[in-house]
Amino acid sequence: MTLDVHTVRYESLIEDFEGTVSPALDFLGLDWDDGVRNYAETALQRGRISTASYNQVTQDLYTSAQGRWEGYQGHLQPVLPVLNKWAKRMGYDG
């Protein structure tokens, strides 16, 4: 089964928000709306957010999570050969 997929890396959002989001919107057949850039304000205006990540929806994008996985590298060692294939496919060094 083939799926039409558009991949977005979080790091790309941090580096170039509009340059990353615009192609994603195009993929979805949606036009740009300033509410996308002001996502936190847009989410707050909606009122109640009923998702498991409700508290993260209004947070700014941040860089502190970059490289966090390295703290778990020892634990991941047995599965790194499998994960590296996917990491490279996602544009990570792996």
N, CA, C and O atoms as a GROMACS GRO file, in nm:
protein
  376
    1MET      N    1   0.085  -0.117   0.000
    1MET     CA    2   0.000   0.000   0.000
    1MET      C    3   0.090   0.124   0.000
    1MET      O    4   0.182   0.134   0.081
    2THR      N    5   0.063   0.214  -0.088
    2THR     CA    6   0.139   0.338  -0.090
    2THR      C    7   0.054   0.451  -0.032
    2THR      O    8  -0.066   0.459  -0.056
    3LEU      N    9   0.118   0.534   0.043
    3LEU     CA   10   0.051   0.648   0.105
    3LEU      C   11   0.117   0.776   0.058
    3LEU      O   12   0.239   0.781   0.042
    4ASP      N   13   0.038   0.878   0.037
    4ASP     CA   14   0.089   1.009   0.003
    4ASP      C   15   0.124   1.078   0.135
    4ASP      O   16   0.034   1.114   0.211
    5VAL      N   17   0.253   1.095   0.161
    5VAL     CA   18   0.299   1.144   0.291
    5VAL      C   19   0.386   1.267   0.274
    5VAL      O   20   0.464   1.277   0.180
    6HIS      N   21   0.372   1.360   0.365
    6HIS     CA   22   0.460   1.477   0.370
    6HIS      C   23   0.523   1.480   0.510
    6HIS      O   24   0.451   1.488   0.610
    7THR      N   25   0.653   1.472   0.516
    7THR     CA   26   0.724   1.466   0.644
    7THR      C   27   0.770   1.606   0.685
    7THR      O   28   0.822   1.682   0.604
    8VAL      N   29   0.750   1.637   0.813
    8VAL     CA   30   0.796   1.763   0.870
    8VAL      C   31   0.884   1.732   0.990
    8VAL      O   32   0.842   1.662   1.083
    9ARG      N   33   1.005   1.783   0.988
    9ARG     CA   34   1.096   1.767   1.102
    9ARG      C   35   1.080   1.887   1.195
    9ARG      O   36   1.074   2.001   1.150
   10TYR      N   37   1.074   1.861   1.324
   10TYR     CA   38   1.060   1.968   1.423
   10TYR      C   39   1.174   2.068   1.409
   10TYR      O   40   1.152   2.189   1.419
   11GLU      N   41   1.294   2.019   1.387
   11GLU     CA   42   1.410   2.107   1.373
   11GLU      C   43   1.392   2.205   1.256
   11GLU      O   44   1.437   2.319   1.262
   12SER      N   45   1.328   2.159   1.151
   12SER     CA   46   1.302   2.246   1.036
   12SER      C   47   1.204   2.357   1.073
   12SER      O   48   1.218   2.470   1.026
   13LEU      N   49   1.107   2.326   1.156
   13LEU     CA   50   1.014   2.428   1.204
   13LEU      C   51   1.087   2.538   1.281
   13LEU      O   52   1.056   2.656   1.267
   14ILE      N   53   1.183   2.497   1.361
   14ILE     CA   54   1.259   2.593   1.441
   14ILE      C   55   1.345   2.681   1.351
   14ILE      O   56   1.353   2.802   1.371
   15GLU      N   57   1.408   2.619   1.252
   15GLU     CA   58   1.500   2.692   1.164
   15GLU      C   59   1.427   2.782   1.064
   15GLU      O   60   1.472   2.893   1.038
   16ASP      N   61   1.316   2.735   1.009
   16ASP     CA   62   1.245   2.810   0.905
   16ASP      C   63   1.097   2.774   0.911
   16ASP      O   64   1.049   2.689   0.836
   17PHE      N   65   1.025   2.839   1.001
   17PHE     CA   66   0.885   2.805   1.025
   17PHE      C   67   0.802   2.813   0.897
   17PHE      O   68   0.742   2.714   0.856
   18GLU      N   69   0.799   2.930   0.835
   18GLU     CA   70   0.714   2.947   0.717
   18GLU      C   71   0.760   2.861   0.600
   18GLU      O   72   0.677   2.809   0.525
   19GLY      N   73   0.891   2.846   0.584
   19GLY     CA   74   0.944   2.763   0.476
   19GLY      C   75   0.915   2.616   0.496
   19GLY      O   76   0.918   2.539   0.400
   20THR      N   77   0.886   2.577   0.618
   20THR     CA   78   0.851   2.437   0.647
   20THR      C   79   0.700   2.417   0.644
   20THR      O   80   0.651   2.316   0.594
   21VAL      N   81   0.627   2.513   0.698
   21VAL     CA   82   0.481   2.499   0.707
   21VAL      C   83   0.413   2.520   0.571
   21VAL      O   84   0.316   2.451   0.540
   22SER      N   85   0.462   2.612   0.491
   22SER     CA   86   0.398   2.639   0.361
   22SER      C   87   0.388   2.515   0.273
   22SER      O   88   0.280   2.488   0.219
   23PRO      N   89   0.496   2.437   0.255
   23PRO     CA   90   0.483   2.314   0.176
   23PRO      C   91   0.387   2.213   0.240
   23PRO      O   92   0.320   2.138   0.169
   24ALA      N   93   0.382   2.210   0.372
   24ALA     CA   94   0.288   2.118   0.440
   24ALA      C   95   0.144   2.159   0.411
   24ALA      O   96   0.058   2.075   0.387
   25LEU      N   97   0.118   2.290   0.415
   25LEU     CA   98  -0.016   2.338   0.383
   25LEU      C   99  -0.051   2.309   0.238
   25LEU      O  100  -0.163   2.269   0.207
   26ASP      N  101   0.046   2.329   0.148
   26ASP     CA  102   0.024   2.296   0.007
   26ASP      C  103  -0.012   2.148  -0.009
   26ASP      O  104  -0.104   2.113  -0.082
   27PHE      N  105   0.061   2.063   0.060
   27PHE     CA  106   0.036   1.919   0.056
   27PHE      C  107  -0.107   1.887   0.099
   27PHE      O  108  -0.171   1.798   0.043
   28LEU      N  109  -0.155   1.961   0.199
   28LEU     CA  110  -0.290   1.938   0.251
   28LEU      C  111  -0.398   2.011   0.172
   28LEU      O  112  -0.517   1.994   0.197
   29GLY      N  113  -0.355   2.093   0.075
   29GLY     CA  114  -0.450   2.168  -0.005
   29GLY      C  115  -0.509   2.287   0.069
   29GLY      O  116  -0.622   2.328   0.043
   30LEU      N  117  -0.431   2.342   0.162
   30LEU     CA  118  -0.477   2.455   0.244
   30LEU      C  119  -0.399   2.580   0.210
   30LEU      O  120  -0.282   2.574   0.174
   31ASP      N  121  -0.465   2.694   0.223
   31ASP     CA  122  -0.400   2.823   0.204
   31ASP      C  123  -0.335   2.869   0.333
   31ASP      O  124  -0.374   2.828   0.443
   32TRP      N  125  -0.236   2.955   0.318
   32TRP     CA  126  -0.171   3.016   0.436
   32TRP      C  127  -0.272   3.104   0.507
   32TRP      O  128  -0.353   3.172   0.444
   33ASP      N  129  -0.267   3.100   0.639
   33ASP     CA  130  -0.351   3.184   0.723
   33ASP      C  131  -0.260   3.233   0.835
   33ASP      O  132  -0.180   3.157   0.889
   34ASP      N  133  -0.273   3.361   0.872
   34ASP     CA  134  -0.186   3.414   0.977
   34ASP      C  135  -0.206   3.343   1.110
   34ASP      O  136  -0.119   3.349   1.197
   35GLY      N  137  -0.319   3.276   1.127
   35GLY     CA  138  -0.341   3.198   1.248
   35GLY      C  139  -0.242   3.084   1.262
   35GLY      O  140  -0.217   3.035   1.373
   36VAL      N  141  -0.184   3.041   1.150
   36VAL     CA  142  -0.082   2.936   1.154
   36VAL      C  143   0.043   2.989   1.224
   36VAL      O  144   0.100   2.923   1.311
   37ARG      N  145   0.086   3.109   1.186
   37ARG     CA  146   0.204   3.170   1.247
   37ARG      C  147   0.178   3.200   1.395
   37ARG      O  148   0.268   3.187   1.478
   38ASN      N  149   0.056   3.239   1.426
   38ASN     CA  150   0.018   3.274   1.564
   38ASN      C  151  -0.058   3.157   1.627
   38ASN      O  152  -0.164   3.176   1.687
   39TYR      N  153  -0.002   3.037   1.614
   39TYR     CA  154  -0.072   2.916   1.656
   39TYR      C  155  -0.110   2.915   1.803
   39TYR      O  156  -0.217   2.864   1.838
   40ALA      N  157  -0.026   2.970   1.891
   40ALA     CA  158  -0.057   2.970   2.033
   40ALA      C  159  -0.181   3.056   2.061
   40ALA      O  160  -0.271   3.014   2.134
   41GLU      N  161  -0.184   3.173   2.003
   41GLU     CA  162  -0.298   3.263   2.020
   41GLU      C  163  -0.424   3.200   1.960
   41GLU      O  164  -0.532   3.207   2.020
   42THR      N  165  -0.410   3.140   1.844
   42THR     CA  166  -0.523   3.075   1.778
   42THR      C  167  -0.578   2.963   1.865
   42THR      O  168  -0.700   2.949   1.879
   43ALA      N  169  -0.489   2.884   1.923
   43ALA     CA  170  -0.533   2.773   2.010
   43ALA      C  171  -0.604   2.825   2.134
   43ALA      O  172  -0.706   2.770   2.174
   44LEU      N  173  -0.551   2.930   2.194
   44LEU     CA  174  -0.614   2.988   2.314
   44LEU      C  175  -0.753   3.042   2.283
   44LEU      O  176  -0.843   3.033   2.367
   45GLN      N  177  -0.770   3.097   2.166
   45GLN     CA  178  -0.901   3.151   2.127
   45GLN      C  179  -1.006   3.042   2.108
   45GLN      O  180  -1.126   3.067   2.116
   46ARG      N  181  -0.960   2.921   2.082
   46ARG     CA  182  -1.053   2.809   2.063
   46ARG      C  183  -1.120   2.768   2.193
   46ARG      O  184  -1.224   2.702   2.193
   47GLY      N  185  -1.060   2.807   2.305
   47GLY     CA  186  -1.115   2.765   2.433
   47GLY      C  187  -1.052   2.636   2.479
   47GLY      O  188  -0.930   2.622   2.477
   48ARG      N  189  -1.134   2.542   2.520
   48ARG     CA  190  -1.085   2.415   2.574
   48ARG      C  191  -1.017   2.332   2.465
   48ARG      O  192  -1.069   2.317   2.354
   49ILE      N  193  -0.899   2.280   2.498
   49ILE     CA  194  -0.825   2.194   2.406
   49ILE      C  195  -0.827   2.054   2.467
   49ILE      O  196  -0.772   2.033   2.575
   50SER      N  197  -0.888   1.961   2.399
   50SER     CA  198  -0.908   1.828   2.457
   50SER      C  199  -0.818   1.724   2.392
   50SER      O  200  -0.866   1.626   2.334
   51THR      N  201  -0.688   1.746   2.402
   51THR     CA  202  -0.592   1.646   2.356
   51THR      C  203  -0.496   1.616   2.470
   51THR      O  204  -0.487   1.691   2.567
   52ALA      N  205  -0.425   1.506   2.457
   52ALA     CA  206  -0.329   1.468   2.562
   52ALA      C  207  -0.217   1.571   2.573
   52ALA      O  208  -0.155   1.583   2.679
   53SER      N  209  -0.190   1.644   2.466
   53SER     CA  210  -0.082   1.743   2.468
   53SER      C  211  -0.135   1.885   2.479
   53SER      O  212  -0.072   1.979   2.430
   54TYR      N  213  -0.249   1.902   2.542
   54TYR     CA  214  -0.314   2.033   2.549
   54TYR      C  215  -0.222   2.142   2.604
   54TYR      O  216  -0.231   2.256   2.560
   55ASN      N  217  -0.136   2.109   2.699
   55ASN     CA  218  -0.049   2.210   2.759
   55ASN      C  219   0.067   2.249   2.668
   55ASN      O  220   0.130   2.353   2.689
   56GLN      N  221   0.097   2.169   2.567
   56GLN     CA  222   0.205   2.200   2.474
   56GLN      C  223   0.159   2.280   2.354
   56GLN      O  224   0.241   2.341   2.285
   57VAL      N  225   0.030   2.281   2.328
   57VAL     CA  226  -0.024   2.346   2.208
   57VAL      C  227   0.006   2.496   2.207
   57VAL      O  228   0.022   2.556   2.101
   58THR      N  229   0.012   2.556   2.324
   58THR     CA  230   0.033   2.701   2.331
   58THR      C  231   0.177   2.739   2.364
   58THR      O  232   0.206   2.856   2.385
   59GLN      N  233   0.267   2.642   2.369
   59GLN     CA  234   0.407   2.672   2.395
   59GLN      C  235   0.478   2.715   2.266
   59GLN      O  236   0.442   2.673   2.156
   60ASP      N  237   0.579   2.800   2.284
   60ASP     CA  238   0.663   2.838   2.171
   60ASP      C  239   0.746   2.719   2.126
   60ASP      O  240   0.770   2.626   2.203
   61LEU      N  241   0.790   2.722   2.002
   61LEU     CA  242   0.885   2.622   1.955
   61LEU      C  243   1.015   2.642   2.029
   61LEU      O  244   1.053   2.755   2.059
   62TYR      N  245   1.085   2.535   2.060
   62TYR     CA  246   1.207   2.546   2.138
   62TYR      C  247   1.313   2.449   2.087
   62TYR      O  248   1.282   2.350   2.021
   63THR      N  249   1.438   2.479   2.119
   63THR     CA  250   1.550   2.398   2.071
   63THR      C  251   1.606   2.303   2.178
   63THR      O  252   1.694   2.223   2.148
   64SER      N  253   1.557   2.311   2.299
   64SER     CA  254   1.618   2.234   2.407
   64SER      C  255   1.603   2.082   2.390
   64SER      O  256   1.676   2.007   2.455
   65ALA      N  257   1.513   2.037   2.307
   65ALA     CA  258   1.496   1.892   2.288
   65ALA      C  259   1.595   1.835   2.188
   65ALA      O  260   1.610   1.713   2.178
   66GLN      N  261   1.663   1.921   2.113
   66GLN     CA  262   1.757   1.872   2.012
   66GLN      C  263   1.868   1.792   2.079
   66GLN      O  264   1.930   1.838   2.175
   67GLY      N  265   1.893   1.673   2.028
   67GLY     CA  266   2.000   1.590   2.080
   67GLY      C  267   1.969   1.521   2.212
   67GLY      O  268   2.055   1.452   2.267
   68ARG      N  269   1.850   1.538   2.262
   68ARG     CA  270   1.814   1.478   2.391
   68ARG      C  271   1.826   1.325   2.389
   68ARG      O  272   1.855   1.263   2.492
   69TRP      N  273   1.805   1.266   2.274
   69TRP     CA  274   1.811   1.121   2.261
   69TRP      C  275   1.949   1.066   2.298
   69TRP      O  276   1.961   0.952   2.341
   70GLU      N  277   2.052   1.148   2.282
   70GLU     CA  278   2.188   1.101   2.308
   70GLU      C  279   2.207   1.053   2.451
   70GLU      O  280   2.294   0.970   2.478
   71GLY      N  281   2.128   1.105   2.542
   71GLY     CA  282   2.134   1.059   2.681
   71GLY      C  283   2.087   0.915   2.697
   71GLY      O  284   2.114   0.852   2.799
   72TYR      N  285   2.017   0.865   2.598
   72TYR     CA  286   1.965   0.729   2.601
   72TYR      C  287   2.038   0.636   2.504
   72TYR      O  288   1.997   0.522   2.485
   73GLN      N  289   2.143   0.685   2.444
   73GLN     CA  290   2.213   0.610   2.340
   73GLN      C  291   2.259   0.473   2.389
   73GLN      O  292   2.248   0.375   2.316
   74GLY      N  293   2.309   0.466   2.510
   74GLY     CA  294   2.352   0.337   2.565
   74GLY      C  295   2.239   0.236   2.572
   74GLY      O  296   2.257   0.118   2.542
   75HIS      N  297   2.121   0.283   2.612
   75HIS     CA  298   2.005   0.195   2.623
   75HIS      C  299   1.953   0.154   2.484
   75HIS      O  300   1.896   0.047   2.467
   76LEU      N  301   1.974   0.241   2.387
   76LEU     CA  302   1.926   0.214   2.252
   76LEU      C  303   2.023   0.132   2.168
   76LEU      O  304   1.989   0.088   2.058
   77GLN      N  305   2.142   0.110   2.219
   77GLN     CA  306   2.247   0.043   2.144
   77GLN      C  307   2.201  -0.083   2.071
   77GLN      O  308   2.235  -0.100   1.954
   78PRO      N  309   2.125  -0.171   2.136
   78PRO     CA  310   2.084  -0.294   2.066
   78PRO      C  311   1.995  -0.270   1.944
   78PRO      O  312   1.993  -0.352   1.852
   79VAL      N  313   1.922  -0.159   1.941
   79VAL     CA  314   1.830  -0.135   1.829
   79VAL      C  315   1.877  -0.024   1.736
   79VAL      O  316   1.808   0.009   1.640
   80LEU      N  317   1.993   0.035   1.763
   80LEU     CA  318   2.042   0.144   1.679
   80LEU      C  319   2.060   0.104   1.532
   80LEU      O  320   2.033   0.187   1.445
   81PRO      N  321   2.102  -0.017   1.501
   81PRO     CA  322   2.112  -0.053   1.358
   81PRO      C  323   1.978  -0.039   1.284
   81PRO      O  324   1.975   0.000   1.168
   82VAL      N  325   1.870  -0.071   1.351
   82VAL     CA  326   1.737  -0.057   1.290
   82VAL      C  327   1.695   0.090   1.288
   82VAL      O  328   1.645   0.139   1.187
   83LEU      N  329   1.716   0.160   1.398
   83LEU     CA  330   1.676   0.300   1.409
   83LEU      C  331   1.756   0.390   1.316
   83LEU      O  332   1.703   0.487   1.262
   84ASN      N  333   1.884   0.359   1.296
   84ASN     CA  334   1.969   0.443   1.212
   84ASN      C  335   1.915   0.454   1.069
   84ASN      O  336   1.924   0.560   1.007
   85LYS      N  337   1.861   0.346   1.018
   85LYS     CA  338   1.804   0.348   0.883
   85LYS      C  339   1.694   0.454   0.876
   85LYS      O  340   1.687   0.531   0.780
   86TRP      N  341   1.609   0.457   0.976
   86TRP     CA  342   1.498   0.553   0.978
   86TRP      C  343   1.547   0.694   1.010
   86TRP      O  344   1.494   0.791   0.957
   87ALA      N  345   1.646   0.705   1.095
   87ALA     CA  346   1.702   0.837   1.127
   87ALA      C  347   1.760   0.901   1.001
   87ALA      O  348   1.738   1.019   0.976
   88LYS      N  349   1.834   0.824   0.925
   88LYS     CA  350   1.891   0.876   0.799
   88LYS      C  351   1.780   0.914   0.702
   88LYS      O  352   1.789   1.017   0.634
   89ARG      N  353   1.677   0.832   0.695
   89ARG     CA  354   1.565   0.862   0.607
   89ARG      C  355   1.495   0.993   0.646
   89ARG      O  356   1.440   1.062   0.560
   90MET      N  357   1.498   1.026   0.774
   90MET     CA  358   1.436   1.148   0.823
   90MET      C  359   1.533   1.266   0.819
   90MET      O  360   1.497   1.378   0.858
   91GLY      N  361   1.654   1.243   0.771
   91GLY     CA  362   1.749   1.352   0.756
   91GLY      C  363   1.839   1.374   0.874
   91GLY      O  364   1.904   1.478   0.885
   92TYR      N  365   1.845   1.278   0.964
   92TYR     CA  366   1.936   1.283   1.078
   92TYR      C  367   2.062   1.206   1.044
   92TYR      O  368   2.061   1.119   0.957
   93ASP      N  369   2.170   1.237   1.112
   93ASP     CA  370   2.296   1.170   1.084
   93ASP      C  371   2.293   1.023   1.121
   93ASP      O  372   2.355   0.940   1.055
   94GLY      N  373   2.220   0.991   1.228
   94GLY     CA  374   2.203   0.851   1.268
   94GLY      C  375   2.318   0.787   1.325
   94GLY      O  376   2.311   0.669   1.361
   0.00000   0.00000   0.00000
